[in-house]
Amino acid sequence: MDRRGRLAGADFIRALACLLVLAHHLVLRLDLGKLSPSLSPTFEFFRFGNYGVSLFFVLSGFLLARPFWSALDRGLPPPSLKIYALRRAARILPGYWVALTVAFGLSISVFHFPLDRELIGRFLAGFFLMSQWHWRTFFPVQVDGPLWSISFEATCYVLLPMCLMLLFARQSGRRSPIAMRIAWLGIIAITLFVHWLIVTYVAIDDASRGWTFGLLGGAKEWMPRFNPIGFFAIFLIGAFAAGMRTLLSQRRSPLYDIIATLALIAGAAQLALSTAGEWEGYGWLDIPYRFPWLPLCVAVALCILPGSIVVGRVLDNPVTRFIATISFGIYIWQDVVLLLIVRLDPAAFGIGSDDMLAGWLAWTPVAVAIIFLLGTLSYFFIERPVILWARNLEGDRATSDRQPQVPVQ
């Protein structure tokens, strides 16, 4: 941990997740079947950048659970749930609501989708973070597909402290750290069982199912395998890694550098192993994104990197830290930018061209520059002011709670 309380490796994982998802959406603009055999494997690899969503969930679980584990091991009361909720709301809602509303307006004005009850219902479900429970509302707007994951993550924000409170409630006096970690594995097992019940018994008809029928067809294709409980299992692996991190010695060791490097290589191998397979990379119990192998690789890296001597410091360089800072804005605005570019210029990214790759290479830097600009503006003018405002409220709330606070990373 550095002087500002950052855990080594966390910024790198956040930046990596953001860039992987962006690479995925850029590669979607290519017809991979028209690429030369020498180039196809590289683009095929980055097609699985959608796995970056899994990295986000593991990272969030890791960071949010850490102060709870610290309090649990020290025999302290749990961190304030009021402050926890305030921080989560301040971090995601301002940028998300603005992107959601802008995308909703664009879907009507620029993309000419009819303003009907279904479109309004999807928007309202997304606005109140309830779009994750049905395929009709899975994608809350037509123009910004990645926003589907925000409601999924919000569900994890609610479920995580509920599960952690069970650990605080079941022990009086001295708590056994090992017993608490074993109990957490039991919570993961229960979560997986509930996910299995959903996948097994929640039926979705095949009418207009598949991506050829647009976002609604894609939602029917994904659900019920894509459901908040399955993603909560990914989230819980990150939370478990946080619990293991608090048990490890704070002493740095070159052994940690080796283990972290191997974990990152193994994580990258999950993308390579997915080539020629389904884009969703369904793993155990049909949970997406190479579950549990990719989440475990990321969890090990997050757990070990703070104890590394060189690797963590190299990965968390000024560039990755800046990308991590604006990563949420990049995530919520990228699809809007890419769709608008193609709407304004149907030949963008080499679409319909004999030299498709040249067109794609010409437009990609332009799109990336715009996306990064919007991500920066989103952070400094929308997200950061609300985060700072919320932090100013914490003093009064913490005082009224009258309990020790464990800093949230």
N, C-alpha and C positions, 0 to 999 in steps of 0.2 A: 504494500500500500504506500502511495507517495504522500507528500506533505499535504496535499489537498484531499486526502481520504479516498483517492481512487484506487480501485483494485486493478492491478496489472492484468492486461489482457481483455478487460471488459470493453474498453473503447474499440479495440481491434475487432472483437466479435461483432459488436454493433455495426461498425463500418462495413465489415465483410458481409454481414447479412443484408445490409442495404444495397451494396453493390451487386451482390448475387441476384437479388430480385430485379434490379434495374437491368442487368445483363439478360436475364430471362425475358423481360418484356421487349427488349431491343431485338433479341434473336427471333421472337415471334413475328417480327416484320420480314423475316427471310423465308424463302422456300428452300428448305435444306436439301430437298431432292434435286435442286438445280445447281448445287455447289459441286466443285471438283472433289474427287475422292481424297485429295491431299488436305483440303480445308475442312471437309465435313466433320471429322472427329472433334476438332476444336470447337466448332459451333454447336455440335451435338452435346458436348460437355457443358457449355454454358446455357444450353436450353434448360438444364436442370437447376438453374439459379433460383427457381421457385422454392428450392429447399431452404433458401434463406429465411423463409417464414418460420421454419422449425428452429433456426438459430435465435430468432427474436424471442420465441416462447421460452426456450431454455434459459436465455440470458435474463429475461424478466423474472422468471421463477427464482433464479439464482440471486439476483440483486434484492428482490423484495422479501425473500425469506430470510436473508442473512441476519438482519437485526432481531428477528424473532428467535432464531437459533441462539444468538449471542445472549439474549435475555434469558432464554430457557436454561442454558448451561450455567449461567451465573446466578440462577435462583431469583431473578428479578421478575416483576410483573411484565406482561407483554407490552410492547410499544403501543402508543395511543392509536386506536382504530380510527378516531376522528382525524388525526393528522395523516394517517395512512390513506384514508379516503380522500382527504383534501388534496394531497400530493398527486394521487392518481388522476383525479378529475382535472386538476390544473395542468397536468402534463399532457393529457391526450385530448380533452374535449375542445379547447379553443381551436386548434389547428384542424381537428377532425370535423367539427361543425362547419367551419368555413369552407373546407374542401368539399364536404358533402353538399352544402347549399349551392356552391358555385357549380358543381357537377350537375346538380338537379336542374339549375337554371339553364345550363348549356344543353342538357338533354332535350329540353323543350324548344329552346330558341335556335340553336345552331344545328342540332341533330334531328330536330323535328319529330321527336317521339310524342305521341298524343298524351295530353294531360288528363289522364283518366284516374279512376279510383285506385287501380292497381299501382300506378306510378306514385301516386300520393301516399298510398299505404306503405309502399316499400321505403319511401323517404322517411316517413314518420317512424317506422320500425327501426330504421338505422339511426335516426336522430336520438331516439330513446334507448339505443344500444340493445335492441331486442330482435334484430333481424336474423340472428343465428339459429332460430328454432324451427324455421320452415323454409322449404325450397323457394317459395314464391317471394320471400323477402330476403333470401340469402345474400343477393347482391342489392344493396339498398338504392343504388342509382345505376343508370345505364352507362354512364361515361367514366366511371372510376371504379373498375373492378376490384383493385386491391383493398378497397375499404371494407370488404367482407370480413377481414381478419380482425378489425378493431373490436367489433362486438364479441367475437370469440375470446379475444384477450381480456375484455372487460369481464366476461364470465369467470375467467381465471382469477382476476383481481378480487372477485367476491368470494370464490370458493377457497382460495388459499388461506386467508386468515381464519375461516371457519374450521378448516382442517387443523391448522396450527393451534387454535384454541382448545381443540380436543387434547393435545399434548399438555398444554398448561393445566387443563382441568383435571386430568387423570392422575396427577402427581401432587402430593402434598409434602412439604419439606424438601429434602434433597432429591434431586432428579438424576436418574442414571442416563448419561449421554448415549451410551450404546443402546439402551432400551428404547430411548426416544427415536433413534435412527431405525431400529428394527420396526417400531410401530409405524414409522413413515413408509417403510416398504410395504407394510400391510395396507396403508391408505392407497398406495399406488396400485396394489393388487385389486382392491375393491373398485377403484376407478376403472381399471381395465375390464373388470367383470361387467360394470354398468355399461361401458362402451360396447362390449360384446352383445349385451341384451339389446341395445339400440340397433346395432347393425343387423342382428338376427331377426328382430321382431318388428322393426319399423319399416313398413313396406311403402315404396313409392312406385306409382304406375309408370309404364314405359311410353306413354303417349307424349310425343314431342320431346323425347329425352335425348340428350346429346348436344355437343357444341354446335352442330349445324343448325340448331334451333335458337341460337343466341345465348344470352346470359341465363335466362330461365331454364333453357334446356341443359346448359352446363351445370346449373345448380342441381337439377334432378340427377344428372350424371354423377355428381360428387356426393350428394347425400344418399343414404345416411352415414356413409363412411367418413365424410367430413361432418363432424358434430362437435360441439363444445366440450363434451366429456372426454372424447379421444384426445383433443388438443390439450385438455387439462392434464392428461397423463404425461404429455411432453413437458408441460410446465412444471409438473411435480418432480421430474428428473432433475431439472435445474435447481429446484428447491432442495432436493436431497444433496446435490453437489455443494450447496451453500452450507448445509449441516456438516458435511464432511470437512469443508474448508475450515470451519471454526474449531475442529478437533486437531488440525494439523499444526505442527510447530511453526512459529513465525520466522524461524531461522531460514535463510536462503541457502539453496544448495544447487550445484550443477546437475544433480540427478533430476531435479524438477525441470530443468531446461530440456533434458533428454525426453522425459515422459511427456511434457507438453508438446514438444515437436512431433513425437510419434502420434499423439492424439490428433493433432492437426492434420498430419499426413493421412491418418486413417479416416478422418472426416472427409477430406478431399477425395479419397478413394471411393467413398459412397456415391459421389456424383459420377465418377468414371464407371463404376459398376452398374449404374442405372442406364447407361446408353443402350439404345435399341429397345428399352422397356417402356412401360407406361410413364407418362410425364409426372404423375402423382407419386410414383415410387412407393406404392402401398407395401407396408411391412407387416409386422405381427398384428393379428386381429384386424387387418385392413386399415390400420392407422397410417396416414400418408407420410411421405418424406423419409423413407428408410428407417422407420421406427423398429426397434429402439436403438439401432446402431449409430445413426447420425446424432441423435440427442445425447447418447452416452459419450461419444467422442467429444462433443462440444462441452458437455458437463465436466469431463475429466480435464480438458484444457482450462476451463474457467477455475476449477478447483486448484490446479497445480501452478498456473502461470504467476499468481501473486508471490510464490516462493522461488521463482526462477531468478537467476542472476542477470542473464543477458536477453533471453528471448522476449520476456514480457516488456522490457524497456524498449527493445527494438521495434516490436509490433505496435506499441502505443506511442507512435511518433506524432509530431504536430499535424501531419496530414490526416492520419487515421482519426486523431482526436477531433479535428474539425469536421470530418465527414460524419463521425459519430454524433457530434453536436447537432448537426442539421439533418440527421438521417430520417427523422420522423417526417419532416417536410418533404424530403426527397421521395419517401415512400408514398405519401398521400397525394402528391401532385404528378408523379411520373406518367400515369396512364392518361390523365387529362391532356398533358402536353403532347404525348405521342398520338393520341386520337385526333387532336386538333390539327396537328401538322398534316396528317393524312387527309383530314377533311378539307383543309385549305389547299392542299396540293396532292391529289390522288396518285401522282407519280413519285411522291417522296419515298425515300428508302429503296429506290430502284424498282418499285412495284410496277409490273408490266413492262419493264425494260429488258432488252436483250442482255445487258450487262448489269444484272441485278446487284451484284456485290459492290460494284463501283458506286452505284447510287446509294446503297446502304452505308458504305464507308464515308460518303460525302455528307449524308444527313445525320449520322449518329453523333458526331461531335457537336453539331448545332443543337440537337435535342438534349444532349447531356448538359451543355452549357446552360440552356434555358431551365432545365430541371434543377440544376444546382443553384441557379440564381433564385428560383422560386422557393427552394428549400431554405436558402439563407434568409430570404425576406420573411418567410413563414416563421422561422425561429426567432429572429430579432424583433419582429413587429407584431406577431400574434402570440406565439408560444411563450417566449421569455418574459414579456411583461406580466402575463397572468401567473407564471411560475413564481416570479418575485413577489407579486401581490399576495399570493397564497402563503409564501414563506413568512411574510410580515404578519400574517394572521396566526402563525403557529405559536408565537410567544404567549399570547393570551390563552390559546387553547391548551397549551402545555401546562401553563400555570393552573388553569382551572381543573385539569386532570389530576394534578398533584401526584405524579408518579415519574420515576426515572425514565428518560427517553434514550433509546438506542438509535443513533443516526441511521437514516436510510441512505443507502449508497445510490 
